[in-house]
Amino acid sequence: MLSAGHKLQERLMGQATPVPGVDPSTVTTPRQLRQCLRGLKERRGLTYSALDARARKLPAHGERRLPSSTLGDLLADNDRMPSNKAAFVTFLAACEVSGGDLVQWLAAWERAATANLVSPAGAVRVSDGRARLLGVHAAIRVDGASGELPPYVPRDLDADLCAALTTAALAGGFVLLMGGSSVGKTRALFEAVRAALPEWWLLHPADAPVIGAHAAVPTPRTVLWLDELQRYLGHPAGLTLGVLHRLITAGTVVVATLWPDEYSRRTTRPAAGQPDPYAEDREILRLADVIRVPDRFSAAELRRGEALANTDRRLRIALDTTDAGFTQVLAAGPALIQRWETAEDCYGRAVITAALDARRVGAQHPITRNYVTAAAPAYLTQFQQATAPSDWLEQALAYATKPVHGASGCLNPVPAGMGSIAGWTAADYLHQHAQRSRRTTALSDAVWQALAEHHHPDDTARLADNALRRGHPELAVNLYTRIGLTIDRDRADWLVAILIRRGQVDQALQLLRDRADSGDRYAPDSLARRLAELGRIDELRVRADRGDPRAADLLADLLAKEHGTDELRRCADAGDRHAARALIDHLAEQRQVDELRDRANDGDEHAARALGHVLTLLDDIDGLRQLADAGIESAAFGLAIQLSARGDVTRLHERAAAGDPYAERALARLHIDAADADELRRRASSGDREAVERYADLMVGQGRVDEALQVLRNHVDAGHDTSSGLTTNRDTANTSVAAQLAHLLSDQGRIDELRTRADAGDEHAAMWLCIHLSMRENIDELRERVDKGDAMAAASLVRVLVKLERFDELEDEVAAGTFTAAEAWSRVRKVRPDSGRD
């Protein structure tokens, strides 16, 4: 039985039988559409009155009519588009047009209606898109099989995919297929888009900047095709969060594919204190309607394949190969691995391995001849180098690029124009295999040097990241420095920290100064923090005088530490506002209420705010009321806390009636705390976050854990992030509930559910799962999660390996580029110089 998605595809893509002499497939303009409509009327031999009579008999909700005025507008001989599509559809029904013919006519309307609209530069109609050019893998060649691709075998996910595309087409949207290499995700997406939106424009960007340029002037009814989404992320002119918002708001349907490890790497928050280079990617992916593509065909999909196997021998071979997946065999994936790993040509194997290692450590752009020439010798023995033929590189490239079974080669050339090669890319399936098989294989210094000298500029930051994580800080500094002021915030922080550790303090501070002066809104804070850490009071004072609030705060802290209270007081009274700020902070720490009140009465707003915090700590209700009535916000906040703690509802009501927002919030909280179980349940079911949390706590206290878990699940799973005005399929607005759910699942040992939620991108579940695995020293599963891109698992794995003194494995994690492994290994080597392998 065909899936709903395949039925839709079969209906939309089925061959139509046009009315003789009237071919809607030729229509591209409104005039041609009108000509075809008139021809259809004449072929049917119907008068205006006969058409109207037929229209009246059509089954429909409400009245259906085709009066003379409507038909006149529809059939007029002019260049304008008919104004009434409903009348157009009724006319076709009255002319007994149905099935595939109807699809052809509707497509003709779409083309005519958009004929005068501006199309994106380089775009084609979806129906004219070519699967191979959009990223669908070439299929194996088999005698007797024709065409670039075998027939499409309907997937179980087709119905969900078509529904997601249809929804996105209504007002814009982002649909993402996630799956490993060669699992059929790009082919499924191609077939679904062609079925659901055949007459829309299809834009396939050649590079990331094309996306930003298109978003600046978006066109209607456009599908933006982003196969291998990671190629378009992390680029300032590519798919940023702002660009995606503009595209969706303009009605664009953005479709993309992504590998699971790339998705996990970008959606998992890093461990505390670690850089967060994928913060924006995480927000972008929150807007995606994610559909997962399994690695293997289901039993139902295999049955559908069997039904089509007699039409194409390629399908028969894929079905009969039981040691690999159906789609992987079609793309010659297993054969590529065999050609690389069992190569008799040592030079070909060296070139392939050099390319795979380059991509493994961040070189996403094609590798060049210069890189291969410099790196390949590192994969050869001295004898192989000495006895290499003069044309070794040409022979190696010929071996590496030869198509396997007529499909992909291990390396595939990238053109630089007609008859010219810019470089080569490793086959996706082979790359994914190499990521696992060479995970802990360290690159030699020669290969790193070849990458540093011969890489695409857009890969510089990624290569620097990998060099740092894999124990090559000097190379990382060199690469980061090349980026200059375009380096992002997290990488700039890394570079500054490395430079300071290496004693290059002035260079580190100058980088922060340059970034601050160039408009980086985060750099002033980082600069002030570093100046304070280094005790650079004079420069900190200058920046504070220029109005930098962070510098002022840190200067005050330094002054308080270096000078006694009397000196601070003398300087403050002499007009030194930095000393005055430091004095107030010191008085607040010492809870010197009288002096704080005196300075507040003298008009010192900072003293008034500090006094409010101190009086809150001291439970001084009268003092808080006086300050709150004087308009001090910190006092109003503290007073609400104290009145709430005392249950003083009467005074809270009085203050709320007078317009105190803090009192209003405290009353709302008291009402929830005082509610009985039924009231809490009612509020929780309506989506009240605080009620959900309180009700769950109540149920746990009564031993009704399953009920607590269910109310938390209901809230999290129904959550939507509406802060951006765009609905998502991920819960970000109610993170405290998600955290409570993950913590409770961990406490109750519900690890399978915790794991499922972590794999779906729930950062709280991922954190508690890592805690659980760390406590049980489950190294194998932690390592599995690291390979999926889980940065929190990486930090946990490193801690466990250090704790257990499994230093050989820690060294392997450095070679694998695991977050924090290089830092931990460096610390271990300082304390235990004899650790690790000889």
C-alpha positions as a printed Julia matrix, in Angstrom:
838×3 Matrix{Float64}:
   0.0    0.0     0.0
   1.42   3.39   -1.01
   2.09   6.04    1.61
  -0.01   9.2     1.63
   3.02  11.19    0.52
   3.6    8.87   -2.42
  -0.05   8.98   -3.42
   0.24  12.77   -3.5
   3.39  12.51   -5.58
   1.81   9.96   -7.93
  -1.21  12.21   -8.38
   0.8   15.37   -8.96
   3.49  13.87  -11.16
   1.23  11.53  -13.13
   1.05  11.91  -16.89
  -1.9   13.96  -18.1
  -3.81  13.44  -21.32
  -4.38  16.95  -22.74
  -7.47  17.95  -24.66
  -6.55  17.64  -28.36
  -5.31  20.99  -29.67
  -5.35  22.53  -26.19
  -2.13  21.92  -24.27
  -1.86  23.74  -20.91
   1.75  22.56  -20.53
   2.72  25.2   -23.12
   1.25  28.07  -21.11
   3.7   30.63  -19.66
   1.73  33.94  -19.92
  -1.8   35.18  -19.09
  -2.61  35.61  -22.81
  -1.62  31.99  -23.53
  -3.74  30.84  -20.62
  -6.8   32.68  -21.97
  -6.18  31.25  -25.45
  -6.13  27.71  -24.05
  -9.3   28.35  -22.05
 -11.1   29.58  -25.14
  -9.82  26.55  -27.07
 -11.1   24.25  -24.32
 -14.56  25.84  -24.47
 -14.66  25.45  -28.24
 -13.5   21.82  -28.13
 -16.24  21.03  -25.63
 -18.79  22.89  -27.74
 -20.27  24.68  -24.74
 -22.1   28.0   -24.73
 -22.02  30.51  -21.86
 -25.45  29.37  -20.69
 -24.47  25.7   -20.89
 -21.35  26.34  -18.81
 -23.39  28.18  -16.19
 -25.94  25.35  -16.11
 -23.2   22.79  -15.57
 -21.61  24.91  -12.86
 -24.9   25.03  -10.93
 -24.96  21.23  -10.81
 -21.44  20.84   -9.44
 -21.2   19.55   -5.84
 -19.87  22.37   -3.71
 -20.25  24.25   -0.45
 -22.34  27.28   -1.33
 -23.53  28.5    -4.73
 -21.44  27.85   -7.85
 -22.1   30.13  -10.83
 -20.49  31.07  -14.12
 -22.47  34.13  -15.21
 -21.67  35.88  -18.48
 -19.67  38.6   -16.71
 -17.43  36.02  -15.05
 -16.91  34.05  -18.26
 -16.21  37.28  -20.13
 -13.43  38.13  -17.67
 -12.06  34.59  -17.89
 -12.04  34.26  -21.69
 -11.27  37.81  -22.8
  -8.55  38.29  -25.4
  -6.04  40.42  -23.45
  -2.77  40.19  -21.55
  -4.21  40.51  -18.04
  -4.37  37.62  -15.6
  -7.95  36.44  -14.86
  -8.97  37.86  -11.5
 -10.92  34.92  -10.09
  -9.12  31.59   -9.59
 -12.24  30.01   -8.09
 -14.11  30.77  -11.32
 -11.18  29.24  -13.25
 -11.46  26.0   -11.25
 -15.26  25.95  -11.67
 -14.85  26.48  -15.41
 -12.48  23.49  -15.62
 -14.93  21.32  -13.67
 -17.78  22.38  -15.97
 -15.58  21.33  -18.9
 -15.07  17.95  -17.18
 -11.32  18.43  -16.63
 -10.04  16.15  -13.87
  -7.13  14.0   -12.67
  -3.78  14.6   -14.31
  -5.37  17.08  -16.73
  -6.5   19.23  -13.81
  -2.95  19.24  -12.39
  -1.65  20.49  -15.75
  -4.2   23.32  -15.85
  -3.47  24.36  -12.26
   0.25  24.42  -13.06
  -0.52  26.56  -16.13
  -2.4   29.06  -13.9
   0.61  29.18  -11.54
   3.06  29.9   -14.37
   0.84  32.55  -15.93
   0.15  34.21  -12.56
   3.86  34.49  -11.8
   5.01  35.34  -15.33
   5.44  39.03  -14.52
   6.96  38.5   -11.09
  10.69  38.93  -10.67
  12.4   35.55  -10.37
  15.53  35.01   -8.3
  18.76  35.27  -10.25
  19.8   31.82  -11.39
  16.52  30.18  -10.33
  14.48  27.63  -12.29
  11.01  26.21  -11.82
  10.95  23.39   -9.29
   9.61  21.08  -11.98
  12.72  21.83  -14.09
  15.19  21.13  -11.28
  17.7   18.33  -11.83
  18.22  15.91   -8.98
  21.95  15.41   -9.54
  22.63  19.16   -9.61
  20.75  19.53   -6.33
  22.94  17.01   -4.51
  21.29  13.63   -5.11
  24.07  11.03   -5.28
  24.8    9.37   -8.61
  23.58   5.78   -8.75
  25.6    2.68   -9.56
  25.74   1.74  -13.21
  24.2   -1.56  -14.22
  23.81  -3.04  -17.68
  20.27  -2.56  -18.92
  19.44   0.26  -16.49
  18.91   3.68  -18.04
  18.63   7.18  -16.65
  20.65   9.06  -14.05
  18.58   7.68  -11.2
  16.46   4.59  -10.56
  12.73   4.99   -9.81
  12.0    6.62   -6.46
  11.02   4.14   -3.77
   8.37   5.83   -1.58
   9.52   6.42    2.01
   7.52   6.21    5.2
   8.34   9.85    5.87
   6.82  11.13    2.6
   3.45  12.03    4.14
   5.01  14.06    6.96
   7.39  15.74    4.54
   4.65  16.73    2.09
   2.52  18.03    4.96
   5.45  20.12    6.28
   6.09  21.59    2.83
   2.4   22.38    2.33
   2.27  24.17    5.7
   5.47  26.08    4.96
   4.06  27.18    1.59
   1.15  28.97    3.29
   3.25  31.61    5.06
   6.91  30.63    4.78
   8.8   28.02    6.73
  11.95  25.97    7.23
  11.92  22.2     6.62
  15.03  20.19    7.51
  15.73  16.53    6.7
  18.29  15.04    9.08
  20.13  11.81    8.35
  23.52  10.31    7.61
  25.29  10.24    4.28
  23.61   8.3     1.46
  20.42   7.47    3.4
  18.21   9.03    0.72
  17.35  12.34    2.38
  18.18  14.55   -0.61
  16.27  12.3    -3.04
  13.22  12.23   -0.74
  13.34  16.03   -0.43
  13.69  16.46   -4.2
  10.68  14.26   -4.93
   8.52  15.89   -2.23
   9.29  19.49   -3.28
   8.69  18.61   -6.93
   5.35  17.04   -5.99
   4.1   19.75   -3.64
   5.45  22.95   -5.25
   6.2   22.15   -8.92
   5.68  25.68  -10.28
   7.51  27.6    -7.56
  10.93  29.08   -8.22
  13.86  26.95   -7.07
  17.02  28.75   -5.93
  20.11  26.64   -5.24
  22.81  29.03   -3.89
  26.33  28.42   -5.15
  27.73  29.78   -1.88
  26.66  31.37    1.41
  26.67  35.05    0.29
  23.99  34.32   -2.32
  21.52  33.69    0.52
  22.07  37.09    2.12
  21.79  38.81   -1.25
  18.51  37.04   -2.0
  17.08  37.8     1.46
  17.67  41.5     0.85
  15.19  41.38   -2.07
  13.24  38.11   -1.6
  10.95  36.91   -4.36
   7.52  35.33   -3.85
   6.81  31.62   -4.33
  10.44  30.62   -3.96
  12.03  27.44   -2.58
  15.54  28.0    -1.21
  17.45  24.69   -1.54
  20.26  24.21    1.02
  21.59  20.69    0.68
  24.32  20.11    3.33
  23.16  23.04    5.44
  26.46  23.29    7.34
  28.04  24.83    4.22
  25.82  27.9     4.62
  26.11  28.36    8.41
  28.71  30.32   10.34
  29.2   32.8     7.49
  28.39  36.49    8.15
  26.88  36.83    4.66
  25.18  33.42    4.72
  22.24  31.98    6.63
  22.16  34.11    9.77
  19.18  34.2    12.12
  18.13  37.6    10.8
  18.33  36.4     7.19
  16.22  33.33    7.98
  13.58  35.51    9.66
  13.39  37.73    6.59
  13.1   34.76    4.26
  10.32  33.09    6.24
   8.45  36.36    6.72
   8.61  36.88    2.94
   6.93  33.49    2.41
  10.03  31.59    1.29
  10.1   27.83    1.8
  13.61  27.01    3.01
  14.5   23.32    2.64
  17.74  21.75    3.82
  19.54  18.53    4.72
  21.99  17.96    7.56
  23.9   15.07    9.12
  22.96  14.09   12.7
  26.39  14.87   14.12
  26.33  18.32   12.54
  22.87  18.89   14.04
  23.89  17.7    17.51
  27.09  19.74   17.44
  25.1   22.89   16.76
  22.1   22.31   19.04
  23.9   21.12   22.17
  24.98  23.85   24.54
  28.65  23.72   25.57
  29.73  22.92   29.08
  29.86  25.78   31.57
  32.8   28.07   30.88
  33.38  26.72   27.38
  33.06  28.86   24.24
  29.77  28.74   22.35
  30.61  29.13   18.64
  27.28  27.64   17.54
  24.96  29.92   19.54
  23.38  31.44   16.42
  23.22  28.09   14.6
  21.27  26.72   17.56
  18.68  29.49   17.24
  18.45  28.93   13.47
  17.82  25.21   13.93
  15.13  25.92   16.52
  13.03  27.32   13.68
  13.27  24.14   11.63
  10.57  21.53   11.19
  12.92  18.56   11.55
  12.16  15.24    9.85
  14.56  12.39   10.58
  15.61   9.96    7.84
  16.55   6.47    9.13
  19.81   4.82    8.06
  17.98   1.71    6.84
  14.81   1.02    4.9
  11.84  -0.21    6.92
  10.07  -3.46    6.05
   7.31  -1.46    4.33
   9.86   0.5     2.29
  11.61  -2.69    1.24
   8.28  -4.1     0.05
   7.76  -0.99   -2.06
  11.25  -1.45   -3.44
  10.42  -5.05   -4.35
   7.36  -3.85   -6.25
   9.6   -1.6    -8.4
  12.65  -3.87   -8.67
  11.53  -5.47  -11.94
  11.63  -2.02  -13.61
  15.29  -1.27  -12.78
  18.13  -3.72  -12.03
  19.81  -1.17   -9.76
  16.97  -1.58   -7.29
  17.29  -5.37   -7.52
  21.01  -5.25   -6.68
  20.42  -2.9    -3.75
  17.69  -5.15   -2.37
  19.85  -8.27   -2.7
  22.83  -6.72   -0.87
  22.19  -7.49    2.78
  25.4   -6.22    4.39
  24.7   -2.54    3.66
  21.73  -0.21    3.47
  19.57   0.02    0.34
  20.34   3.68   -0.47
  23.99   3.28    0.47
  24.42   0.48   -2.07
  22.71   2.56   -4.76
  25.24   5.34   -4.11
  28.18   2.85   -4.16
  29.1    3.77   -0.57
  30.52   0.38    0.58
  32.48   0.07   -2.67
  34.12   3.46   -2.05
  35.34   2.3     1.36
  36.79  -0.85   -0.15
  38.57   1.1    -2.88
  40.21   3.37   -0.31
  41.1    0.84    2.38
  42.36  -1.94    0.06
  44.05   0.25   -2.54
  47.11  -1.34   -4.16
  48.13   2.13   -5.35
  49.82   3.54   -2.24
  49.95   7.03   -3.79
  46.22   6.99   -4.57
  45.49   5.88   -1.01
  47.73   8.65    0.36
  45.96  11.32   -1.67
  42.51  10.06   -0.59
  43.57   9.91    3.08
  45.05  13.41    2.93
  41.74  14.7     1.59
  39.72  12.84    4.22
  41.92  14.12    7.05
  41.65  17.69    5.76
  37.87  17.53    5.81
  37.91  15.81    9.21
  39.69  18.8    10.79
  37.59  21.55    9.25
  38.5   22.03    5.56
  35.04  22.13    4.04
  36.11  23.69    0.74
  37.73  21.6    -2.0
  41.33  20.6    -1.41
  43.81  21.93   -3.95
  46.66  20.4    -5.93
  49.13  22.37   -3.79
  47.71  20.87   -0.6
  47.77  17.32   -1.96
  51.34  17.71   -3.19
  52.49  18.95    0.24
  50.45  16.58    2.42
  50.44  13.24    0.61
  54.12  12.38    1.36
  53.25  12.32    5.08
  51.16   9.19    4.4
  53.98   7.34    2.59
  57.03   5.47    3.83
  60.49   6.79    3.02
  60.9    3.99    0.49
  57.6    4.88   -1.2
  58.63   8.52   -1.37
  62.07   7.72   -2.77
  60.76   5.33   -5.46
  57.73   7.38   -6.53
  57.41   7.73  -10.31
  57.65  11.2   -11.78
  53.91  11.24  -12.5
  52.92   9.83   -9.1
  50.47  12.64   -8.41
  48.65  12.28  -11.73
  48.35   8.53  -11.24
  47.16   9.0    -7.67
  44.5   11.51   -8.66
  43.35   9.27  -11.5
  42.93   6.41   -9.02
  41.2    8.6    -6.43
  38.72  10.17   -8.86
  37.78   7.08  -10.88
  34.01   6.5   -10.49
  33.14   3.34   -8.59
  30.42   1.35  -10.37
  29.82   4.41  -12.5
  28.73   6.47   -9.49
  30.97   8.66   -7.3
  34.73   8.48   -7.0
  36.55   8.59   -3.67
  37.4   12.16   -4.64
  35.3   14.22   -7.01
  36.61  17.18   -9.05
  35.19  20.67   -8.59
  35.3   22.84  -11.73
  36.98  26.21  -12.05
  35.43  26.77  -15.46
  35.3   24.62  -18.58
  38.13  22.09  -18.65
  39.69  23.39  -15.44
  39.71  21.84  -11.94
  39.65  24.03   -8.84
  40.1   21.12   -6.44
  38.54  17.94   -5.14
  36.0   16.97   -2.48
  35.85  13.63   -0.67
  32.69  11.55   -1.15
  30.27  12.14    1.73
  29.82   8.46    2.55
  33.59   7.92    2.64
  34.07  11.02    4.79
  31.49   9.81    7.29
  33.23   6.43    7.49
  36.65   8.05    7.92
  35.36  10.19   10.76
  34.8    6.97   12.69
  37.71   4.86   11.48
  40.34   7.63   11.86
  38.76   9.32   14.85
  41.82   9.03   17.09
  44.48   9.24   14.38
  46.56  12.37   14.89
  47.6   14.44   11.9
  51.34  14.85   11.45
  52.98  18.25   11.71
  53.6   18.14    7.96
  49.9   17.77    7.22
  48.98  20.58    9.6
  51.57  22.78    7.93
  50.19  21.89    4.49
  46.71  22.86    5.66
  47.96  26.13    7.14
  49.62  27.06    3.85
  47.04  25.74    1.39
  43.43  26.21    2.51
  40.42  28.29    1.54
  40.11  31.5     3.62
  36.58  30.54    4.7
  38.05  27.43    6.39
  40.6   29.36    8.48
  38.49  29.62   11.64
  37.45  25.95   11.54
  41.04  24.81   11.04
  42.15  27.04   13.92
  39.45  25.56   16.16
  40.61  22.05   15.35
  44.3   22.88   15.75
  43.57  24.26   19.23
  41.43  21.27   20.26
  43.97  18.8    18.87
  46.95  20.17   20.78
  48.5   22.66   18.32
  48.01  26.04   20.05
  50.84  27.77   18.13
  49.24  26.93   14.8
  45.82  27.97   16.17
  47.21  31.39   17.17
  48.73  31.81   13.74
  45.44  30.98   12.0
  43.26  33.04   14.34
  45.54  36.04   13.88
  45.08  35.83   10.1
  41.34  36.36   10.52
  41.94  39.71   12.22
  38.96  41.78   13.31
  36.51  39.49   11.49
  37.08  36.79   14.09
  33.91  36.12   16.1
  33.49  36.8    19.81
  34.14  33.29   21.14
  37.21  32.74   19.0
  38.53  36.18   19.97
  38.17  35.2    23.64
  40.09  31.97   22.97
  42.84  33.86   21.17
  43.15  36.44   23.94
  43.35  33.73   26.59
  46.03  31.84   24.65
  48.1   34.99   24.07
  47.94  35.93   27.75
  48.97  32.42   28.8
  51.92  32.67   26.4
  52.95  36.03   27.88
  51.86  38.06   24.84
  49.74  40.37   26.98
  50.13  43.55   24.93
  49.12  41.73   21.74
  46.06  40.29   23.49
  44.95  43.66   24.88
  45.52  45.38   21.52
  43.25  42.83   19.83
  40.5   43.66   22.34
  41.08  47.41   21.92
  40.82  47.12   18.14
  37.63  45.09   18.42
  36.11  47.55   20.88
  36.99  50.49   18.64
  35.54  48.69   15.59
  32.1   48.46   17.2
  32.13  44.96   18.74
  29.63  45.41   21.56
  31.13  42.54   23.59
  34.77  43.61   23.32
  34.61  46.5    25.86
  33.41  44.1    28.54
  36.15  41.58   27.72
  38.77  44.3    27.64
  37.68  45.72   31.0
  37.74  42.25   32.54
  41.25  41.55   31.26
  42.53  44.96   32.39
  41.15  44.29   35.88
  42.72  40.81   35.98
  46.08  42.31   34.99
  45.77  45.23   37.44
  45.9   47.87   34.68
  44.16  50.54   36.81
  45.17  53.56   34.73
  43.68  52.26   31.48
  40.67  50.93   33.35
  40.13  54.43   34.78
  40.37  55.99   31.31
  37.75  53.62   29.93
  35.53  54.21   32.96
  35.81  57.98   32.4
  34.66  57.44   28.8
  31.42  55.95   30.1
  32.18  52.23   30.08
  29.97  50.86   32.91
  31.77  47.52   33.13
  35.11  49.28   33.45
  33.62  51.49   36.18
  32.39  48.47   38.15
  35.69  46.64   37.89
  37.66  49.77   38.74
  35.55  50.2    41.84
  36.29  46.61   42.86
  40.03  47.14   42.37
  40.02  50.38   44.33
  38.13  48.71   47.17
  40.7   45.92   47.33
  43.76  48.15   47.1
  42.67  51.01   49.38
  41.16  51.02   52.85
  37.73  52.45   53.61
  39.13  55.73   54.9
  41.14  56.34   51.71
  38.13  55.47   49.56
  35.96  57.84   51.6
  38.5   60.66   51.25
  38.72  60.2    47.48
  34.95  59.9    47.13
  34.34  63.09   49.1
  36.94  64.81   46.9
  34.81  64.03   43.85
  36.33  60.78   42.56
  33.18  59.05   41.31
  35.0   55.73   40.85
  36.13  55.79   44.46
  32.57  56.75   45.47
  31.2   53.72   43.66
  33.8   51.45   45.25
  32.99  52.91   48.69
  29.26  52.25   48.26
  29.92  48.63   47.25
  32.22  48.2    50.23
  29.64  49.71   52.62
  26.97  47.42   51.21
  29.16  44.35   51.76
  29.7   45.47   55.36
  25.97  46.32   55.73
  26.77  49.85   56.91
  23.14  51.03   56.81
  23.58  54.42   58.47
  26.3   55.68   56.12
  24.48  54.28   53.1
  21.32  56.1    54.19
  23.25  59.35   54.69
  24.72  59.14   51.21
  21.36  58.17   49.73
  19.76  61.2    51.42
  22.5   63.35   49.86
  21.26  62.25   46.44
  23.59  59.31   45.68
  21.4   56.99   43.58
  23.92  54.16   43.71
  23.85  54.37   47.53
  20.04  54.29   47.47
  19.98  51.14   45.34
  22.61  49.47   47.52
  20.65  50.44   50.63
  17.57  48.71   49.19
  19.5   45.45   48.75
  20.95  45.65   52.26
  17.58  46.38   53.89
  16.12  43.37   52.06
  18.8   41.16   53.58
  18.12  42.68   57.0
  14.31  42.23   56.73
  13.82  45.95   57.45
  10.22  46.4    56.26
   9.85  50.04   57.35
  13.13  51.09   55.77
  12.22  49.3    52.54
   8.81  50.98   52.45
  10.33  54.43   52.78
  12.77  53.79   49.96
  10.13  52.15   47.78
   7.83  55.13   48.22
  10.75  57.31   47.16
  10.92  55.41   43.88
  13.92  53.14   44.57
  13.24  50.03   42.47
  15.53  47.69   44.41
  13.62  48.56   47.59
  10.24  47.93   45.95
  11.48  44.54   44.81
  12.87  43.69   48.25
   9.71  44.88   50.01
   7.56  42.62   47.83
   9.81  39.68   48.71
   9.58  40.37   52.42
   5.8   40.93   52.45
   5.31  37.77   50.43
   7.49  35.76   52.83
   5.37  37.02   55.72
   2.13  36.33   53.9
   1.1   39.95   54.29
  -1.53  39.91   51.54
  -3.23  43.1    52.75
  -0.17  45.3    52.29
   0.65  43.61   49.0
  -2.86  44.43   47.76
  -2.41  48.04   48.88
   0.87  48.38   47.02
  -0.45  46.56   43.95
  -3.44  48.92   43.85
  -0.98  51.82   43.93
   0.73  50.44   40.81
   3.65  48.5    42.3
   4.45  45.75   39.7
   6.55  43.77   42.16
   3.64  43.55   44.56
   1.39  42.35   41.73
   3.82  39.54   40.85
   4.18  38.55   44.51
   0.39  38.31   44.87
   0.19  36.09   41.78
   2.86  33.83   43.22
   1.13  33.66   46.6
  -2.09  32.67   44.89
  -0.37  29.76   43.18
   1.39  28.68   46.37
  -1.89  28.74   48.26
  -3.85  26.9    45.59
  -5.02  23.37   46.3
  -4.17  20.44   44.03
  -7.27  20.78   41.86
  -6.66  24.47   41.24
  -2.99  23.82   40.47
  -3.95  21.04   38.07
  -6.39  23.34   36.29
  -3.81  26.09   35.97
  -1.16  23.64   34.82
  -3.42  22.24   32.11
  -3.95  25.78   30.79
  -0.19  26.27   30.37
   0.61  28.25   33.54
   4.34  27.57   33.96
   4.55  28.3    37.68
   1.53  26.11   38.33
   3.13  23.29   36.37
   6.29  23.5    38.46
   4.36  23.73   41.74
   1.97  20.91   40.85
   4.83  18.63   39.82
   6.6   19.3    43.14
   3.36  18.54   44.98
   2.89  15.25   43.15
   6.48  14.19   43.83
   6.01  15.02   47.51
   2.96  12.73   47.55
   4.86   9.94   45.81
   2.89  10.36   42.55
   5.98  10.61   40.37
   4.36   9.33   37.16
   1.71  12.04   37.38
   4.39  14.68   38.0
   6.36  13.48   35.0
   3.29  13.53   32.78
   2.31  17.1    33.6
   5.89  18.22   32.95
   6.0   16.29   29.67
   2.71  17.78   28.53
   3.96  21.29   29.14
   7.38  20.8    27.53
   6.11  18.89   24.5
   3.43  21.51   23.8
   5.86  24.4    24.23
   6.45  27.02   21.56
   8.95  29.85   21.35
   6.91  32.88   20.42
   9.52  35.48   21.31
  10.52  35.87   17.68
   6.99  35.79   16.35
   7.71  32.49   14.62
   6.37  29.19   15.94
   8.93  26.42   16.34
   8.85  22.74   17.12
  11.19  23.15   20.06
  10.43  24.34   23.6
  12.6   27.3    24.51
  10.12  29.56   26.27
   9.71  27.21   29.23
  13.25  26.11   29.93
  12.71  25.91   33.7
  10.02  23.26   33.17
  12.3   21.37   30.76
  15.06  21.49   33.37
  12.69  20.22   36.08
  11.57  17.36   33.84
  15.14  16.33   32.99
  16.2   16.46   36.65
  13.24  14.33   37.72
  13.87  11.79   34.96
  17.47  11.52   36.14
  16.44  11.14   39.78
  13.99   8.4    38.85
  16.46   6.55   36.65
  14.36   7.04   33.52
  17.51   7.06   31.4
  15.94   5.83   28.17
  13.55   8.78   28.07
  16.33  11.12   29.14
  18.46   9.79   26.27
  15.61  10.17   23.78
  15.01  13.77   24.8
  18.73  14.53   24.69
  18.95  13.1    21.16
  16.03  15.31   20.15
  18.0   18.4    21.17
  16.81  18.97   24.77
  19.86  20.59   26.35
  18.63  19.97   29.91
  18.15  16.28   29.2
  21.61  16.19   27.63
  23.13  17.79   30.73
  21.49  15.38   33.2
  22.29  12.41   30.98
  25.94  13.46   31.03
  25.83  13.76   34.82
  24.29  10.28   35.05
  26.87   8.76   32.68
  29.73  10.5    34.47
  28.67   9.26   37.88
  28.61   5.71   36.5
  31.86   6.23   34.59
  30.15   5.05   31.41
  32.97   5.96   29.03
  31.6    4.14   26.01
  28.29   6.0    25.9
  29.94   9.31   26.72
  32.26   8.75   23.76
  29.27   7.93   21.53
  27.68  11.22   22.51
  30.93  13.07   21.88
  30.96  11.68   18.35
  27.46  13.11   17.88
  28.81  16.55   18.72
  27.71  16.77   22.37
  30.1   19.28   23.98
  28.81  18.59   27.51
  29.52  14.89   27.01
  33.01  15.84   25.84
  33.79  17.7    29.06
  32.33  14.81   31.1
  34.33  12.2    29.19
  37.57  14.11   29.72
  36.91  14.45   33.46
  36.22  10.73   33.81
  39.35   9.75   31.87
  41.5   12.02   34.05
  39.86  10.7    37.21
  40.51   7.08   36.17
  44.02   7.98   34.93
  43.29   6.5    31.51
  45.83   8.79   29.92
  46.31   6.83   26.7
  42.62   7.29   25.97
  42.85  10.96   26.93
  45.63  11.33   24.37
  43.33   9.7    21.81
  40.65  12.27   22.59
  43.17  15.04   21.88
  43.76  13.49   18.44
  39.98  13.31   17.97
  39.6   17.0    18.76
  37.38  16.45   21.81
  36.55  19.69   23.63
  38.74  20.32   26.71
  40.88  17.21   26.06
  43.94  19.19   24.92
  43.76  21.47   27.97
  43.39  18.5    30.33
  46.21  16.63   28.61
  48.48  19.67   28.95
  47.76  19.85   32.69
  48.38  16.12   33.11
  51.72  16.33   31.3
  52.87  19.13   33.61
  52.12  17.06   36.7
  52.91  13.64   35.21
  55.54  14.09   32.47
  55.74  10.31   31.97
  52.0    9.97   31.21
  50.73   8.74   27.87
  52.46   6.75   25.17
  56.17   6.82   24.53
